[in-house]
Amino acid sequence: GCEKLQTVTLPESLESIGTEAFRNCYALEKIYIPDNVTTLGAEAFQRCQKLTEAHLPNGITKVPSNLFTGCQKLESIAIPANVTEIGDAAFSACYALTSATLPDGLERIGSSAFSSCRALTAMELPASVKEIAVRAFEDCWVLQKITICNPNCDIYGSIETISNGIKSKEYSGHFDGIIYGYRDSSAQSHAEAFGITFVALDGVDFDINGDGECNFADYVLLQKYLIRQENLSKGQLPSADISQDAAINGMDLALLRQWLFK
């Protein structure tokens, strides 16, 4: 509650930061937590509304619950390599967060961990992630791509777990982005259960129509798309970008023809 505190210098000898230590320090802009710190209390930086930068120490194994809740200007975060769990609502309502780097070894993403991160466009969850709790990525307005690399990840069975909007006045989340994962995985099951577009990471190269093989039918479909005779779904678009230049044009058609007749 030190509302005018703008800067803090923490000594390298520091080992612990307690619960709510800097909570409601509305003017705090940056925080560098020394790597000797092994214990962070819940809500330690909650509602530090001007915080734009934060360095988490390598010594922690868990990001505690509500650590940065309501830090509306926090733009990016790198989770240290030893962290196995991101606690409930740890980054909830971090409206400006555009990047969150997750380490190999992370096992659990808690309830509402990234809810209302309204600038987050994409997330890649490493194969070590075993659990995604309810509302983990709820109300992420511009989230369009989430990659779930563990085929057996326990994803809480609710449309609110991964959502980027509201369907109606009676609250019901929806997700109009793409879930990437492996065939016959929990990611595919979750996508199918809630009508979300799914793209298989182990799919056939250039299989635009999704029939399990790349053939002349894909070439015809791409040709029709380019001359505006037929549309492609969001799930088909990534396979149609054969040149991987974030655009679908005649170059992709030429490359597909070359591949088919190689």
C-alpha positions as CSV (number, residue, x, y, z in Angstrom):
1,G,0.0,0.0,0.0
2,C,2.9,2.4,-0.5
3,E,1.0,4.1,-3.2
4,K,3.8,6.5,-4.4
5,L,6.7,4.0,-4.3
6,Q,8.3,4.0,-7.8
7,T,11.6,2.1,-7.4
8,V,12.9,-0.7,-5.2
9,T,16.4,-2.1,-5.0
10,L,16.6,-5.5,-3.4
11,P,19.9,-6.9,-2.1
12,E,21.5,-10.0,-3.6
13,S,21.4,-11.7,-0.2
14,L,17.6,-11.6,-0.1
15,E,16.0,-15.1,0.2
16,S,12.3,-14.5,0.8
17,I,9.6,-12.0,-0.1
18,G,6.4,-12.4,2.0
19,T,2.7,-12.5,1.3
20,E,1.3,-9.1,0.0
21,A,4.8,-7.5,0.5
22,F,4.3,-4.9,-2.3
23,R,0.6,-5.3,-2.9
24,N,-1.2,-2.1,-4.0
25,C,2.1,-0.3,-4.7
26,Y,0.4,1.5,-7.6
27,A,3.3,3.5,-8.8
28,L,6.0,0.8,-8.8
29,E,7.3,0.5,-12.4
30,K,10.0,-2.2,-12.4
31,I,11.1,-5.0,-10.1
32,Y,14.2,-7.2,-10.2
33,I,14.1,-10.0,-7.8
34,P,17.6,-11.5,-7.0
35,D,18.2,-15.1,-7.9
36,N,18.9,-16.0,-4.3
37,V,15.2,-15.6,-3.5
38,T,13.6,-19.1,-3.2
39,T,10.3,-18.1,-1.6
40,L,7.7,-15.7,-3.0
41,G,4.5,-15.0,-1.1
42,A,1.0,-15.0,-2.6
43,E,-0.2,-11.6,-3.9
44,A,3.3,-10.1,-3.4
45,F,2.9,-7.7,-6.3
46,Q,-0.9,-7.7,-6.8
47,R,-2.3,-4.6,-8.3
48,C,1.0,-2.9,-9.0
49,Q,-0.8,-1.1,-11.8
50,K,2.2,0.7,-13.4
51,L,4.6,-2.3,-13.3
52,T,5.9,-2.9,-16.8
53,E,8.9,-5.1,-16.1
54,A,9.5,-7.9,-13.7
55,H,12.4,-10.4,-13.3
56,L,11.6,-13.6,-11.5
57,P,14.4,-15.4,-9.7
58,N,15.9,-18.7,-10.9
59,G,15.6,-20.2,-7.4
60,I,11.8,-20.5,-7.2
61,T,9.9,-23.7,-8.1
62,K,6.4,-22.2,-8.1
63,V,4.9,-18.9,-9.2
64,P,2.5,-18.3,-6.3
65,S,-1.2,-17.5,-6.6
66,N,-2.2,-13.9,-7.5
67,L,1.5,-12.8,-7.7
68,F,0.9,-10.3,-10.4
69,T,-2.9,-10.1,-10.5
70,G,-4.1,-6.7,-11.8
71,C,-0.6,-5.6,-13.0
72,Q,-2.3,-4.0,-16.0
73,K,0.9,-2.7,-17.7
74,L,3.1,-5.8,-17.4
75,E,4.1,-6.5,-21.0
76,S,6.2,-9.8,-20.8
77,I,7.3,-12.4,-18.4
78,A,9.8,-15.3,-18.6
79,I,9.1,-18.1,-16.2
80,P,12.3,-19.5,-14.6
81,A,13.6,-23.0,-15.6
82,N,12.9,-24.6,-12.2
83,V,9.3,-23.6,-12.0
84,T,6.9,-26.6,-12.1
85,E,3.6,-24.8,-11.3
86,I,2.0,-21.5,-12.1
87,G,-0.4,-20.7,-9.2
88,D,-4.1,-19.7,-9.5
89,A,-4.6,-16.2,-11.0
90,A,-0.9,-15.6,-11.0
91,F,-1.1,-13.3,-14.1
92,S,-4.9,-12.6,-14.1
93,A,-5.9,-9.2,-15.5
94,C,-2.4,-8.5,-16.8
95,Y,-4.1,-6.6,-19.7
96,A,-0.9,-5.6,-21.5
97,L,0.9,-9.0,-21.4
98,T,1.8,-10.0,-24.9
99,S,4.5,-12.6,-24.2
100,A,4.8,-15.4,-21.5
101,T,7.7,-17.8,-22.0
102,L,7.1,-21.2,-20.2
103,P,9.9,-23.5,-19.3
104,D,10.4,-27.2,-20.1
105,G,9.6,-28.8,-16.8
106,L,6.4,-26.8,-16.1
107,E,3.7,-29.3,-15.0
108,R,0.6,-27.3,-13.9
109,I,-1.1,-24.1,-15.0
110,G,-3.5,-23.1,-12.2
111,S,-7.0,-21.8,-12.3
112,S,-7.4,-18.4,-14.0
113,A,-3.6,-18.2,-14.3
114,F,-3.7,-16.1,-17.4
115,S,-7.4,-15.1,-17.4
116,S,-8.1,-11.7,-18.9
117,C,-4.7,-11.4,-20.5
118,R,-6.2,-9.4,-23.2
119,A,-3.1,-8.7,-25.3
120,L,-1.9,-12.3,-25.4
121,T,-2.1,-13.6,-29.0
122,A,-0.4,-17.0,-28.8
123,M,0.8,-19.6,-26.2
124,E,2.9,-22.7,-26.5
125,L,2.7,-25.1,-23.6
126,P,5.7,-27.5,-23.3
127,A,5.3,-31.3,-23.3
128,S,5.9,-31.3,-19.6
129,V,2.5,-29.6,-18.8
130,K,0.3,-32.2,-17.2
131,E,-2.7,-30.1,-16.2
132,I,-4.5,-27.0,-17.4
133,A,-7.0,-25.9,-14.7
134,V,-10.4,-24.2,-15.2
135,R,-10.4,-20.7,-16.7
136,A,-6.6,-20.9,-17.2
137,F,-6.9,-18.9,-20.4
138,E,-10.4,-17.4,-20.0
139,D,-11.3,-14.1,-21.6
140,C,-8.1,-13.6,-23.5
141,W,-9.5,-11.3,-26.1
142,V,-7.0,-11.7,-28.9
143,L,-5.7,-15.2,-28.2
144,Q,-5.7,-17.0,-31.6
145,K,-3.3,-19.8,-31.2
146,I,-2.5,-22.2,-28.3
147,T,-0.2,-25.2,-28.8
148,I,-0.5,-28.1,-26.3
149,C,2.4,-30.4,-26.8
150,N,1.5,-33.1,-24.2
151,P,-1.0,-35.4,-25.9
152,N,-2.2,-36.6,-22.5
153,C,-2.5,-33.2,-20.8
154,D,-5.4,-33.0,-18.4
155,I,-7.5,-30.1,-19.7
156,Y,-10.4,-29.0,-17.5
157,G,-13.5,-29.8,-19.4
158,S,-15.1,-26.3,-19.8
159,I,-15.3,-23.8,-22.7
160,E,-14.1,-21.2,-20.2
161,T,-10.7,-23.0,-19.8
162,I,-9.6,-21.5,-23.2
163,S,-11.7,-18.7,-24.4
164,N,-11.4,-15.3,-26.1
165,G,-14.9,-13.9,-25.9
166,I,-18.5,-14.2,-24.7
167,K,-21.2,-15.6,-26.9
168,S,-24.3,-13.9,-25.3
169,K,-25.5,-11.8,-22.5
170,E,-25.9,-14.9,-20.5
171,Y,-22.2,-15.6,-19.9
172,S,-20.9,-18.4,-22.1
173,G,-17.3,-18.3,-23.3
174,H,-16.2,-19.2,-26.8
175,F,-12.8,-19.6,-28.6
176,D,-12.6,-18.8,-32.3
177,G,-8.8,-19.4,-32.5
178,I,-7.0,-22.6,-33.2
179,I,-5.8,-25.3,-30.8
180,Y,-2.7,-27.1,-32.0
181,G,-1.9,-30.6,-30.7
182,Y,-1.3,-34.2,-31.7
183,R,-3.9,-36.5,-33.3
184,D,-6.1,-38.4,-30.8
185,S,-4.8,-36.3,-28.0
186,S,-6.6,-34.6,-25.1
187,A,-6.1,-31.3,-27.0
188,Q,-8.1,-32.7,-30.0
189,S,-10.8,-34.1,-27.7
190,H,-11.2,-30.7,-26.0
191,A,-11.4,-28.9,-29.3
192,E,-14.0,-31.2,-30.7
193,A,-16.0,-31.1,-27.4
194,F,-16.4,-27.3,-27.6
195,G,-16.5,-26.7,-31.4
196,I,-12.9,-25.3,-31.6
197,T,-10.8,-25.5,-34.7
198,F,-8.0,-28.1,-34.2
199,V,-4.8,-28.5,-36.2
200,A,-2.7,-31.6,-35.8
201,L,1.0,-31.0,-35.3
202,D,1.7,-34.5,-36.7
203,G,-0.6,-33.9,-39.8
204,V,0.4,-34.7,-43.3
205,D,2.4,-31.8,-45.0
206,F,0.2,-29.7,-47.2
207,D,-2.9,-31.6,-46.5
208,I,-5.2,-28.6,-47.0
209,N,-8.5,-30.4,-47.0
210,G,-7.7,-32.5,-44.0
211,D,-8.4,-35.9,-45.5
212,G,-5.1,-37.4,-44.3
213,E,-3.0,-37.1,-47.5
214,C,-1.7,-34.5,-49.8
215,N,-2.9,-35.0,-53.4
216,F,-4.4,-33.2,-56.4
217,A,-7.6,-32.4,-54.4
218,D,-5.6,-30.1,-52.2
219,Y,-4.1,-28.4,-55.3
220,V,-7.6,-27.8,-56.7
221,L,-8.9,-26.5,-53.4
222,L,-6.0,-24.0,-53.1
223,Q,-6.5,-22.9,-56.7
224,K,-10.2,-22.3,-56.1
225,Y,-9.4,-20.3,-53.0
226,L,-7.0,-18.1,-54.9
227,I,-9.5,-17.3,-57.6
228,R,-12.2,-16.8,-54.9
229,Q,-14.4,-19.7,-55.8
230,E,-14.1,-21.3,-52.4
231,N,-13.1,-20.4,-48.9
232,L,-10.7,-22.1,-46.5
233,S,-11.4,-22.6,-42.8
234,K,-9.1,-21.4,-40.1
235,G,-7.9,-24.9,-39.7
236,Q,-7.0,-25.2,-43.4
237,L,-5.1,-21.9,-43.7
238,P,-1.9,-23.0,-41.9
239,S,-1.5,-26.0,-44.3
240,A,-2.1,-23.7,-47.3
241,D,0.8,-21.4,-46.4
242,I,3.3,-23.8,-48.0
243,S,6.1,-21.1,-48.3
244,Q,5.6,-20.3,-44.6
245,D,5.7,-16.5,-45.3
246,A,2.4,-15.7,-43.5
247,A,0.6,-15.1,-46.9
248,I,-1.3,-17.4,-49.2
249,N,-0.7,-16.7,-52.9
250,G,0.4,-18.0,-56.2
251,M,3.8,-19.0,-54.8
252,D,2.1,-21.5,-52.5
253,L,0.2,-23.0,-55.5
254,A,3.5,-23.3,-57.5
255,L,5.3,-25.0,-54.6
256,L,2.4,-27.4,-54.1
257,R,2.4,-28.3,-57.8
258,Q,6.2,-28.8,-57.6
259,W,5.8,-31.1,-54.6
260,L,3.0,-33.2,-56.2
261,F,5.0,-33.8,-59.3
262,K,8.4,-34.2,-57.7
